[in-house]
Amino acid sequence: MADVRTVADLAREVAPETEAGRTLAPELVEAIRGQGLFRLGVPRSLGGGESPPAETLALAETIARGDASAGWCVSIAATSGLLAAYLPESGAQEVFGDVRSVAAGVWAPKGRGVTVDGGVVVSGQWSFCSGIGHADWLFAGFVHDGALKVAALPKTALEVLDTWHTTGLRGTGSHDCVARDVFVPDSRILSVLDGPLRDGALYRFPVFGFFASSVAVAALGNAFGALDDFVALAGRTPLGSSRTVAERGSTQAAVASASASLRAARAFFYEAVSEAWEAAQGSEPVPVEARAGVRLAATHATRTAREVVSSLYDLAGGGAIYDGAPIQRRFRDAHTASAHFQVNATSFELPGKVLLGVPARTEQL
């Protein structure tokens, strides 16, 4: 964790460069890669961390406290690393055998596949390819014979379009990628819905819940970072006032409330992750109730984080409105994270159905 805090400090330092370049700053990529933080979900047999979910998520949250885009890229790469367990052994070795290899992923079935001898020819265009700038592979969803599949595509076979012009999380470099008739051998094709081919508690942990949690920890880290930024500026005395911002009772109450909300949401989040992880230690699938708990906690954490950052942005006043103001970036990043389909307002509905005993499709919990 001490090494990760050093990475987080670097992420904070180079955040303006990361945002301006719409990709992680080169020295930050090397620091993250050097610590193996892009490969926390990859099996140990392939040189990855195979780290417990709470550990991976806490590390990504710490980095997001420095810069949300950096934390986002770490947690999303960990999620992509999990897919090594879904590939045949030869395909997993090809994708992750190099200990510096990093994968990005968009599982939405935006491509089409045609069967050929030895594999499938895949074409498509995928949006939101977070971290594609530093990735070597893209896990891309496609439809094949009516089934939803995912192909591991080398970045060298893709065209990366400069599409990531966004409100926030600019440093994630989540550009569109295009594949035109790319041959993919059977060894690099998998099904997320069919489950992993490799055993292990990490790969029994709900993969869709891990995906939602990856978004949540970036949002949580960003919100705690916004609280740090606000405390740093609260020592100033506004024009026409004899008291600092920190000396105002309204500020004190608002900061205390923000801190309590964040810490409560974080506690619920890691409690839900812990319950699902405990269930994953057995040989049976993680129960629906535990999977629903992870999804509920991830959505709640992300949306609570957005509310907290918005309140701090309001408290900061005129100093927050300028380009380059850290809290302005935190505000934009918070709202961009909460727009993700895994944690948007409608994502409360599926856990709500489970809680109410209403029939629901739970295969993607």
Secondary structure as UniProt FT lines:
FT   HELIX           2..13
FT   HELIX           15..21
FT   HELIX           26..34
FT   TURN            35..36
FT   HELIX           37..39
FT   TURN            40..41
FT   HELIX           44..46
FT   HELIX           53..66
FT   HELIX           68..82
FT   HELIX           83..86
FT   HELIX           89..96
FT   TURN            99..100
FT   STRAND          103..116
FT   TURN            117..118
FT   STRAND          119..129
FT   TURN            130..134
FT   STRAND          137..144
FT   TURN            145..146
FT   STRAND          147..154
FT   HELIX           155..157
FT   STRAND          159..161
FT   HELIX           170..172
FT   STRAND          175..185
FT   HELIX           186..188
FT   STRAND          189..190
FT   TURN            192..194
FT   HELIX           201..204
FT   HELIX           207..233
FT   TURN            234..235
FT   TURN            239..240
FT   HELIX           245..247
FT   HELIX           249..280
FT   HELIX           288..316
FT   HELIX           317..320
FT   TURN            323..324
FT   HELIX           326..337
FT   TURN            338..339
FT   TURN            341..343
FT   HELIX           345..348
FT   HELIX           349..356
FT   TURN            363..364
//
